[in-house]
Each structure stands twice: as structure tokens, then as C-alpha cells.
């Protein structure tokens, strides 16, 4: 099922707003109570951040306690998880060197001249762990791969003991996703490493508790993966892994880490992919009625299954009438407690809201490297105060957005599900 005509909806809404503004404020007689309308209208503007404002210079520069950060900046940041407004987990693919003369901690997207996307790849190696003909002549360094900041962006915790874990041969690339099981009273932290084909489960204080997969071993089996990307849970601890760039499947495990089943395959006809056929199952979420929603990134669509892999529904993120030059690339999604689907679109540089049936509801944002813009909204998270966090892997940063005063609550990214004692 295709979602509603999003572009038409946005254009129509913009026209109605413009028409209302042109007609002027409501007269006394039109208010029905003899009082003039109190709303002050703003002239101009573009409202590109929707109901939010972007927090400048967040997070704060990391301290130089262990080593100097002179000449270094944030790496390709693919993962963020807001445990609370004062504990925001960030996982980045190492730190990147700045060119001579660049201001400290300048995000890669804001370098002038532009130096390309922030990258977690080794020099001369592609994201698929294959040699490339072009060399950069520099490497990232494995520092501050996993750390935690407070609401002001100050460092409050870090796991330096695990930095080297993500740089292992044959071509470690760093974390893809960081999450906490919303039904887990022990608050384990899960980190998915797509390039090394493993999923790590850590205790809350950073002890490695369990590893799914075999480091550097690509495969499709009970304990081998092919670039896994994301994870989601049922209340009884059963979990699902989207696997992934090369695996073309969803794998299901019980609460004791026993493999139960998997489903999905490559398309028989790549030009006409069917249900349960994947290009890149890149993001996975579960609704309150236990439906499993999987972003099929390369096919620009959402696929929906029951918990046993039975296909239920599918919708496209691309409108049939779009010109070929307009390309959507949804890379992440949330299903919030109010049962809305929010997606991060790297192609359009937008955050969009849908209902569970795939109907388009609301959208904001734009592509670019300036504060508030997006190059690759790779993981979204929200906290209990309605702040939104976006890990932007191409731009090399995490961004924080806070609600505007009197923001329409229906247009804010709702609460993610997280563990809370009864």
C-alpha cells in the first residue's frame, strides 16, 4: 500500500497557510466572543525544523584528560540512544583528523573547503571491505567510540576499554546501532557492528556479556551474520535482528539467545522485488500489536510482518510521479509509544511521520551540512522531555533538537519505549 501523496499534502498545507495569512487576522465579530484574536502571526520564515529548534554546539568538546584532541573531530556517528535527558549514549566510528587551520571540533559537513562525507572506512577500503583505487592519505583513530553525555552535552561516561574492539581486522568500521532493551530490568546495552558481522551485549557498566556472530566471518546461520544493522524486542525478551546489507533476512532469537528462525531473501527479479525480498533490511521496530516493521532501505520501502515472518503489508517511500532525480533513502525508523512511525530519510534529508498503515502525516527538515540539516539521519531517539536526537553519519555529528514553546505535540517525535520499573 502506497502512503498518501506527501508532496501534494505539503504543498496544499502551505497554500492554505499562505491564504489564511493573506486574509489577515480574525475580526472581533468572527471570534464569537467580542475579543480580538490573540495569536500573533509571523511574517516570512520557512519552518524547516518543524516543531523544534536545533541546539547549537551540542555535544560539548570532549575533554583532553586521556589524550589531546587538538586537530581531531567527531567521527562518522551512526548511533544515538537517549536513556534519559541526562544520559544520551553515542557510538561513533572513531575520531577523524581535521585539516590544517580548521577550527577545533568542526563537524566534517561544515569544513571549508568541503572534505567529503565523514567516514568510518579505513583508507583504501570501501564500506564493503573491498580495496578502492583512491586513497585519502589519512586514517581515523579509535578513540571515544562509545560514550555518554548529559543534557548539556558534557561527557559523563565512556568505555575506552572497548575502543579497540571495533577496529579489529579484517576491516573494523565501528558501531552501526546502539540500543537498550525496553523490557530489560538490568539495562544491558546492545551494540551492532555491521562490518565485523557481530552483535555485542554489554552490562550497563561496560562488561562484555555476550557476542552474537563471529568476528569477521560473513554468513547466514544461527551464529553467523552478513552485516547486521538493527535489533528489536518483544516483551518476553524474544528479539529480531535485521541482517542486513548482505544477509537479506530477519533473524529471530528467544530470550536465552537461541536461534529460532529467519525469513527473507534476495529478489528473484531485482527490477521487481516482491514481498519478503530484501535489498537492505536496515532498521527494525515492533508495534504494540506485535507487528514487525522492517525498513528495506535499498528498495525504498517498508515491509511489515507478523512475529513469525508472515508477510502482512508493504508501502513505498517514493511517489510514483517523482522525477528520477528525486531519491528517497530511508535509513532508520522509530515506532513511538503513541504508535506512530517516524523515519529518517537520507535522500531527502527529512524526518517524516506515518501511521501504522503507512499513511503520510507530517514532515520537516532539509538536506545539507549546516546545523539542523541532515546528510544521513542514521538513528533517531527521543527522551522523556520530548527532545529529539539524530545521529548523522555522513555529516559526522549527533544533533539535539528541543521543542519550540507551544509546539504542537502531535508533530513532536513521541516517546520511545524504555524500561521503567512498575
TISETOR-641528 format. One record per residue (C-alpha): x negated, y negated, z negated; residue number from 0. Coordinates in pm, 1 decimal. Last residue first. Example, Ala and Ser with C-alpha at 12.3 -4.5 7.8 and 13.67 -1.06 7.14 Angstrom:
// TISETOR-641528
((-1367.0, 106.0, -714.0), 1)
((-1230.0, 450.0, -780.0), 0)
//
This chain:
// TISETOR-641528
((-643.1, 93.1, -3780.3), 421)
((-1007.1, 35.6, -3696.4), 420)
((-1070.7, -163.4, -3376.1), 419)
((-1236.2, -15.3, -3067.4), 418)
((-1218.9, -222.2, -2751.5), 417)
((-968.8, -264.9, -2469.0), 416)
((-1042.4, -568.8, -2259.6), 415)
((-837.7, -872.3, -2344.5), 414)
((-685.9, -1076.2, -2064.7), 413)
((-853.8, -1268.1, -1784.6), 412)
((-679.3, -1603.1, -1805.4), 411)
((-412.6, -1695.4, -1548.5), 410)
((-115.9, -1580.5, -1757.0), 409)
((-250.2, -1782.7, -2048.9), 408)
((-202.7, -2105.2, -1850.8), 407)
((-481.7, -2325.3, -1981.0), 406)
((-374.7, -2585.6, -2238.9), 405)
((-735.9, -2682.7, -2301.6), 404)
((-960.7, -2508.9, -2047.2), 403)
((-1062.5, -2154.0, -2124.3), 402)
((-1435.7, -2079.8, -2162.5), 401)
((-1654.5, -1931.5, -1887.8), 400)
((-1989.2, -1765.4, -1954.2), 399)
((-2230.8, -1677.5, -1675.4), 398)
((-2486.8, -1397.2, -1664.8), 397)
((-2779.5, -1451.4, -1432.0), 396)
((-2984.5, -1337.8, -1131.6), 395)
((-2783.6, -1476.9, -841.0), 394)
((-2759.4, -1139.0, -668.4), 393)
((-2663.9, -953.7, -990.0), 392)
((-2402.2, -1193.4, -1125.9), 391)
((-2292.0, -1059.5, -1464.9), 390)
((-1968.3, -1241.7, -1546.9), 389)
((-1847.1, -1327.0, -1896.7), 388)
((-1498.5, -1461.8, -1974.7), 387)
((-1397.9, -1631.0, -2298.5), 386)
((-1048.1, -1544.0, -2414.9), 385)
((-1131.9, -1574.6, -2787.1), 384)
((-1130.5, -1195.7, -2838.4), 383)
((-1395.2, -1148.4, -2570.1), 382)
((-1385.5, -1085.7, -2196.3), 381)
((-1598.9, -875.5, -1960.8), 380)
((-1673.9, -864.8, -1589.5), 379)
((-1947.7, -665.5, -1417.2), 378)
((-2100.3, -716.6, -1069.9), 377)
((-1974.6, -1065.5, -982.8), 376)
((-2218.2, -1082.5, -687.7), 375)
((-2309.1, -1422.5, -545.9), 374)
((-2073.0, -1626.0, -758.2), 373)
((-2016.5, -1994.4, -828.3), 372)
((-1968.0, -2142.8, -1173.6), 371)
((-2315.9, -2293.7, -1190.9), 370)
((-2461.4, -2320.4, -839.4), 369)
((-2558.9, -2011.5, -640.5), 368)
((-2277.0, -1979.8, -393.9), 367)
((-1943.7, -1815.4, -317.9), 366)
((-1619.2, -1951.1, -462.3), 365)
((-1390.0, -1910.9, -759.1), 364)
((-1020.2, -1855.1, -820.0), 363)
((-744.7, -1601.1, -755.3), 362)
((-391.1, -1516.3, -866.8), 361)
((-116.6, -1257.0, -822.1), 360)
((-191.7, -1005.1, -546.1), 359)
((26.5, -693.7, -560.5), 358)
((-175.9, -375.1, -603.0), 357)
((78.1, -167.1, -793.9), 356)
((-99.1, -220.2, -1124.3), 355)
((-67.6, -597.4, -1088.6), 354)
((-341.6, -796.4, -923.4), 353)
((-576.0, -1075.2, -1036.3), 352)
((-872.1, -1212.7, -845.6), 351)
((-1220.3, -1343.6, -930.9), 350)
((-1391.6, -1485.8, -624.0), 349)
((-1722.9, -1499.8, -440.7), 348)
((-1555.3, -1390.4, -115.9), 347)
((-1790.2, -1101.9, -39.6), 346)
((-1896.0, -1040.6, -398.8), 345)
((-1536.8, -992.2, -517.1), 344)
((-1493.6, -938.9, -890.8), 343)
((-1160.1, -776.8, -966.7), 342)
((-895.3, -819.4, -1236.3), 341)
((-618.9, -559.6, -1266.9), 340)
((-337.9, -646.7, -1504.6), 339)
((-207.9, -416.2, -1773.0), 338)
((-173.4, -665.8, -2061.5), 337)
((-455.5, -475.0, -2228.7), 336)
((-684.6, -558.5, -1937.3), 335)
((-767.4, -334.1, -1644.7), 334)
((-1104.6, -455.5, -1530.8), 333)
((-1268.1, -442.7, -1188.9), 332)
((-1608.0, -446.3, -1022.9), 331)
((-1770.5, -456.1, -677.9), 330)
((-1502.1, -594.0, -446.4), 329)
((-1662.5, -682.2, -113.6), 328)
((-1436.7, -896.2, 103.6), 327)
((-1555.6, -992.3, 448.0), 326)
((-1447.7, -1288.6, 658.0), 325)
((-1644.9, -1282.6, 984.7), 324)
((-1417.5, -1014.5, 1130.5), 323)
((-1123.9, -1256.9, 1127.0), 322)
((-858.7, -1175.9, 866.6), 321)
((-522.6, -1059.4, 1005.5), 320)
((-534.1, -712.2, 849.9), 319)
((-594.3, -856.3, 502.1), 318)
((-884.2, -704.9, 309.7), 317)
((-866.2, -582.7, -49.0), 316)
((-686.9, -268.1, 70.2), 315)
((-447.2, -56.7, -131.4), 314)
((-424.0, 306.0, -237.0), 313)
((-184.7, 524.2, -431.9), 312)
((-134.8, 854.9, -608.7), 311)
((-412.9, 1103.1, -525.4), 310)
((-432.0, 1394.4, -770.7), 309)
((-767.7, 1383.2, -948.8), 308)
((-661.1, 1546.2, -1273.1), 307)
((-621.9, 1217.4, -1462.9), 306)
((-384.4, 1085.6, -1197.5), 305)
((-535.3, 899.3, -908.1), 304)
((-551.1, 544.9, -767.0), 303)
((-775.6, 424.8, -484.5), 302)
((-869.2, 58.6, -444.1), 301)
((-1004.7, -76.0, -115.4), 300)
((-1291.6, -244.1, 66.1), 299)
((-1417.3, 82.6, 221.5), 298)
((-1770.3, 17.8, 96.9), 297)
((-1649.5, -61.8, -253.5), 296)
((-1406.8, 221.8, -322.2), 295)
((-1288.2, 68.0, -650.5), 294)
((-1141.0, 351.6, -856.8), 293)
((-825.2, 328.3, -1068.4), 292)
((-742.3, 632.2, -1285.7), 291)
((-381.7, 644.9, -1405.5), 290)
((-346.6, 725.1, -1774.6), 289)
((-19.9, 531.1, -1837.6), 288)
((-221.6, 268.2, -2027.0), 287)
((-439.4, 213.2, -1720.2), 286)
((-783.2, 366.0, -1664.8), 285)
((-1081.3, 191.8, -1504.0), 284)
((-1356.3, 286.8, -1256.7), 283)
((-1605.7, 81.2, -1055.4), 282)
((-1837.0, 167.6, -764.6), 281)
((-1688.9, 465.6, -581.0), 280)
((-1894.8, 390.7, -268.7), 279)
((-1785.4, 525.7, 70.0), 278)
((-1513.6, 750.4, -63.0), 277)
((-1258.3, 999.0, 66.0), 276)
((-985.8, 1080.7, -186.8), 275)
((-724.3, 939.4, 53.0), 274)
((-838.4, 888.8, 411.9), 273)
((-1124.2, 712.6, 585.1), 272)
((-1057.9, 606.7, 945.8), 271)
((-1380.3, 486.1, 1107.4), 270)
((-1584.6, 720.3, 886.3), 269)
((-1386.8, 1021.8, 1016.7), 268)
((-1437.1, 1316.6, 781.7), 267)
((-1488.4, 1061.2, 509.9), 266)
((-1737.3, 1152.2, 234.3), 265)
((-1590.0, 1343.6, -56.3), 264)
((-1379.4, 1312.9, -369.2), 263)
((-1299.2, 1517.6, -679.0), 262)
((-1474.4, 1644.4, -988.8), 261)
((-1405.1, 1892.3, -1266.3), 260)
((-1451.7, 1972.2, -1634.5), 259)
((-1816.9, 1908.3, -1723.1), 258)
((-1874.1, 1936.9, -2097.5), 257)
((-1985.1, 1617.9, -2270.9), 256)
((-1811.6, 1701.8, -2601.2), 255)
((-1529.8, 1453.1, -2536.0), 254)
((-1449.8, 1628.4, -2207.7), 253)
((-1606.2, 1539.8, -1874.0), 252)
((-1462.6, 1432.4, -1535.3), 251)
((-1667.1, 1347.4, -1224.7), 250)
((-1538.5, 1105.3, -957.1), 249)
((-1690.2, 1154.0, -613.8), 248)
((-1883.8, 1008.3, -320.3), 247)
((-2219.0, 1109.2, -477.2), 246)
((-2440.0, 872.0, -276.1), 245)
((-2344.0, 524.2, -398.0), 244)
((-2139.3, 664.1, -681.8), 243)
((-2061.5, 878.9, -873.7), 242)
((-1777.8, 713.7, -1064.4), 241)
((-1786.8, 876.8, -1406.5), 240)
((-1474.2, 983.3, -1596.8), 239)
((-1434.9, 1040.0, -1969.2), 238)
((-1239.2, 1252.9, -2212.5), 237)
((-1269.2, 1096.5, -2558.7), 236)
((-912.6, 1170.2, -2673.1), 235)
((-805.8, 811.2, -2593.7), 234)
((-910.2, 843.5, -2227.0), 233)
((-1239.8, 692.7, -2117.3), 232)
((-1404.5, 504.5, -1828.7), 231)
((-1755.8, 510.0, -1673.1), 230)
((-1943.7, 328.5, -1395.4), 229)
((-2207.7, 349.6, -1118.2), 228)
((-2363.5, 689.4, -1061.3), 227)
((-2646.0, 708.4, -802.7), 226)
((-2617.8, 1072.7, -699.6), 225)
((-2559.2, 1275.2, -1013.4), 224)
((-2680.8, 1601.5, -1161.4), 223)
((-2552.8, 1768.4, -1475.8), 222)
((-2230.1, 1943.0, -1373.5), 221)
((-2329.6, 1913.8, -1009.8), 220)
((-2375.3, 1676.2, -721.6), 219)
((-2741.6, 1596.6, -676.3), 218)
((-3023.7, 1344.7, -697.3), 217)
((-3300.1, 1413.1, -949.2), 216)
((-3496.2, 1103.5, -1057.2), 215)
((-3418.8, 1150.8, -1425.5), 214)
((-3182.0, 1443.8, -1472.8), 213)
((-2815.6, 1384.5, -1543.6), 212)
((-2630.5, 1299.3, -1863.7), 211)
((-2851.8, 1184.6, -2148.5), 210)
((-2753.8, 1186.5, -2516.2), 209)
((-2824.8, 1002.7, -2843.7), 208)
((-3102.7, 756.5, -2755.1), 207)
((-3136.5, 550.6, -3073.8), 206)
((-3050.2, 182.2, -3026.5), 205)
((-2870.3, 60.5, -3337.6), 204)
((-2524.3, 134.3, -3199.2), 203)
((-2628.3, 484.6, -3101.7), 202)
((-2722.5, 523.7, -2738.5), 201)
((-2556.5, 718.0, -2456.0), 200)
((-2752.6, 726.1, -2130.9), 199)
((-2615.2, 804.5, -1782.8), 198)
((-2865.3, 920.6, -1522.7), 197)
((-2921.5, 914.7, -1145.6), 196)
((-3255.2, 725.4, -1151.9), 195)
((-3124.8, 451.9, -919.9), 194)
((-2780.6, 439.5, -1077.4), 193)
((-2889.1, 386.7, -1435.5), 192)
((-2571.0, 381.0, -1644.1), 191)
((-2586.2, 250.0, -2000.7), 190)
((-2345.2, 363.4, -2272.5), 189)
((-2346.5, 206.5, -2619.0), 188)
((-2203.0, 410.4, -2904.3), 187)
((-1959.2, 227.3, -3128.9), 186)
((-1927.2, 488.6, -3402.0), 185)
((-1548.1, 452.8, -3415.2), 184)
((-1526.4, 546.0, -3046.4), 183)
((-1188.3, 479.0, -2880.7), 182)
((-1292.1, 167.2, -2685.2), 181)
((-1603.9, 346.8, -2551.2), 180)
((-1872.9, 80.4, -2520.7), 179)
((-2012.5, -36.0, -2186.6), 178)
((-2327.3, -129.9, -1991.8), 177)
((-2347.7, -91.6, -1612.9), 176)
((-2617.9, -79.2, -1343.9), 175)
((-2924.2, -68.5, -1564.3), 174)
((-3275.6, -81.3, -1416.0), 173)
((-3440.2, -8.5, -1082.5), 172)
((-3671.6, 281.9, -1156.3), 171)
((-3844.1, 404.9, -843.0), 170)
((-3997.6, 751.3, -870.6), 169)
((-4090.2, 682.5, -1142.5), 168)
((-3971.5, 526.7, -1464.5), 167)
((-3887.8, 159.6, -1499.5), 166)
((-3563.1, 206.5, -1689.9), 165)
((-3712.0, 390.7, -1986.5), 164)
((-3995.4, 137.7, -2004.6), 163)
((-3766.7, -125.0, -2157.6), 162)
((-3627.1, 120.4, -2413.4), 161)
((-3832.8, 26.3, -2719.2), 160)
((-3767.8, -340.5, -2638.4), 159)
((-3406.4, -298.6, -2755.4), 158)
((-3285.5, -647.8, -2843.0), 157)
((-3069.6, -828.8, -3098.4), 156)
((-2955.5, -1181.5, -3188.9), 155)
((-3079.6, -1385.4, -2890.0), 154)
((-2902.7, -1720.1, -2868.1), 153)
((-2632.6, -1771.2, -2604.6), 152)
((-2409.0, -1994.9, -2812.6), 151)
((-2157.2, -1714.5, -2855.1), 150)
((-2426.6, -1475.4, -2975.1), 149)
((-2673.0, -1283.0, -2761.8), 148)
((-2759.0, -914.2, -2728.6), 147)
((-3044.3, -748.4, -2539.3), 146)
((-3117.3, -467.8, -2294.1), 145)
((-3384.7, -503.5, -2022.4), 144)
((-3571.6, -766.9, -2216.8), 143)
((-3904.8, -696.6, -2045.5), 142)
((-3985.1, -455.6, -1762.7), 141)
((-4167.6, -688.0, -1525.4), 140)
((-4061.9, -787.9, -1175.7), 139)
((-4310.0, -741.3, -894.9), 138)
((-4484.6, -966.8, -644.4), 137)
((-4618.1, -961.9, -287.1), 136)
((-4276.0, -964.9, -128.4), 135)
((-4348.6, -690.4, 125.2), 134)
((-4160.9, -617.1, 446.0), 133)
((-4156.5, -278.4, 618.8), 132)
((-3942.3, -108.7, 356.1), 131)
((-4004.0, 227.1, 188.6), 130)
((-3694.1, 412.7, 59.5), 129)
((-3559.3, 417.3, -294.9), 128)
((-3204.3, 341.1, -176.7), 127)
((-3223.0, -11.8, -317.3), 126)
((-3525.7, -55.0, -91.7), 125)
((-3892.6, -20.6, -182.8), 124)
((-4177.5, -246.7, -65.1), 123)
((-4195.7, -437.4, -391.9), 122)
((-3994.0, -254.6, -655.7), 121)
((-3622.1, -320.2, -649.4), 120)
((-3446.6, -507.2, -926.3), 119)
((-3374.3, -806.5, -710.6), 118)
((-3260.7, -1165.6, -742.9), 117)
((-3146.0, -1268.1, -398.4), 116)
((-3364.0, -1477.9, -173.7), 115)
((-3635.9, -1731.2, -254.4), 114)
((-3442.2, -2050.1, -188.1), 113)
((-3664.9, -2355.2, -165.5), 112)
((-3553.7, -2467.7, -415.9), 111)
((-3462.1, -2205.9, -673.5), 110)
((-3099.7, -2213.8, -788.0), 109)
((-2997.6, -1856.6, -698.1), 108)
((-3301.3, -1719.5, -878.1), 107)
((-3187.6, -1865.9, -1206.6), 106)
((-3428.6, -2132.8, -1335.6), 105)
((-3559.1, -2010.7, -1670.9), 104)
((-3856.0, -2251.0, -1672.4), 103)
((-3853.9, -2516.5, -1399.8), 102)
((-4022.7, -2404.8, -1079.1), 101)
((-4365.2, -2552.9, -1003.1), 100)
((-4528.6, -2225.6, -898.8), 99)
((-4276.0, -1963.5, -800.5), 98)
((-4092.1, -1791.9, -1084.7), 97)
((-4157.4, -1429.8, -1173.8), 96)
((-3857.7, -1199.5, -1232.9), 95)
((-3755.8, -1024.3, -1554.0), 94)
((-3633.4, -665.1, -1580.6), 93)
((-3322.5, -518.7, -1422.6), 92)
((-3079.8, -679.3, -1665.5), 91)
((-2851.9, -545.0, -1936.7), 90)
((-2656.6, -794.0, -2146.6), 89)
((-2452.8, -720.8, -2460.1), 88)
((-2247.0, -1008.1, -2599.7), 87)
((-2218.8, -1011.4, -2976.8), 86)
((-2086.3, -1339.9, -3117.4), 85)
((-1753.2, -1362.7, -2930.8), 84)
((-1713.9, -985.2, -2980.1), 83)
((-1823.1, -665.2, -2804.2), 82)
((-1853.6, -861.4, -2482.7), 81)
((-2015.6, -633.0, -2224.0), 80)
((-2248.6, -752.1, -1947.0), 79)
((-2422.2, -565.0, -1665.1), 78)
((-2577.2, -627.4, -1324.2), 77)
((-2832.7, -893.3, -1401.1), 76)
((-3108.2, -916.0, -1140.1), 75)
((-3382.0, -1066.0, -1351.9), 74)
((-3378.9, -1374.8, -1568.2), 73)
((-3685.8, -1597.5, -1549.8), 72)
((-4063.5, -1595.9, -1575.6), 71)
((-4334.4, -1860.6, -1530.9), 70)
((-4395.6, -1909.4, -1902.3), 69)
((-4204.0, -1632.6, -2074.7), 68)
((-4480.2, -1570.3, -2325.4), 67)
((-4487.5, -1249.5, -2525.6), 66)
((-4347.9, -1099.7, -2845.7), 65)
((-4214.9, -1418.1, -3007.8), 64)
((-4166.9, -1616.8, -2685.9), 63)
((-3794.5, -1663.3, -2744.5), 62)
((-3537.8, -1602.1, -2468.8), 61)
((-3400.8, -1913.0, -2303.8), 60)
((-3035.6, -1978.9, -2401.6), 59)
((-2752.2, -1790.7, -2235.9), 58)
((-2595.4, -2010.9, -2110.9), 57)
((-2734.9, -2333.7, -1965.6), 56)
((-2393.9, -2476.8, -1871.4), 55)
((-2072.3, -2313.8, -1989.3), 54)
((-1835.9, -2289.9, -1691.6), 53)
((-1489.2, -2433.9, -1736.8), 52)
((-1187.4, -2211.2, -1708.7), 51)
((-823.9, -2198.7, -1590.2), 50)
((-923.1, -2176.2, -1221.8), 49)
((-1292.5, -2247.9, -1174.1), 48)
((-1244.6, -2395.2, -825.3), 47)
((-990.1, -2648.1, -948.5), 46)
((-1034.4, -2867.5, -640.6), 45)
((-1034.9, -3225.2, -760.8), 44)
((-834.6, -3524.8, -648.7), 43)
((-581.0, -3713.9, -855.1), 42)
((-493.4, -3582.3, -1197.1), 41)
((-134.8, -3587.2, -1313.6), 40)
((-42.5, -3695.6, -1664.0), 39)
((243.1, -3488.2, -1806.1), 38)
((469.3, -3685.2, -2037.6), 37)
((775.1, -3703.2, -1816.7), 36)
((975.5, -4013.7, -1904.8), 35)
((1240.0, -3965.7, -2172.4), 34)
((1612.7, -4005.6, -2110.1), 33)
((1682.7, -3645.7, -2194.4), 32)
((1763.9, -3494.7, -1854.0), 31)
((1414.1, -3537.0, -1720.1), 30)
((1553.8, -3641.0, -1381.9), 29)
((1707.8, -3958.8, -1514.4), 28)
((1377.3, -4077.3, -1653.7), 27)
((1201.2, -4016.5, -1320.7), 26)
((975.1, -3717.4, -1252.8), 25)
((624.7, -3813.5, -1149.4), 24)
((534.4, -3884.5, -787.0), 23)
((663.2, -3728.4, -464.3), 22)
((306.6, -3695.1, -335.8), 21)
((212.8, -3484.4, -639.0), 20)
((503.4, -3248.6, -580.1), 19)
((407.2, -3210.7, -212.7), 18)
((42.7, -3144.7, -298.9), 17)
((143.8, -2877.7, -548.3), 16)
((377.6, -2719.7, -293.6), 15)
((106.4, -2718.6, -26.2), 14)
((-148.3, -2559.3, -261.7), 13)
((99.9, -2286.4, -350.2), 12)
((170.5, -2215.1, 16.9), 11)
((-200.8, -2196.7, 96.4), 10)
((-263.2, -1960.3, -193.2), 9)
((27.4, -1733.6, -105.3), 8)
((-65.3, -1723.1, 262.4), 7)
((-421.5, -1629.0, 171.3), 6)
((-305.5, -1356.8, -64.9), 5)
((-53.8, -1183.6, 163.7), 4)
((59.6, -928.9, -93.6), 3)
((-141.7, -616.3, -153.2), 2)
((-141.8, -335.7, 100.4), 1)
((0.0, 0.0, 0.0), 0)
//
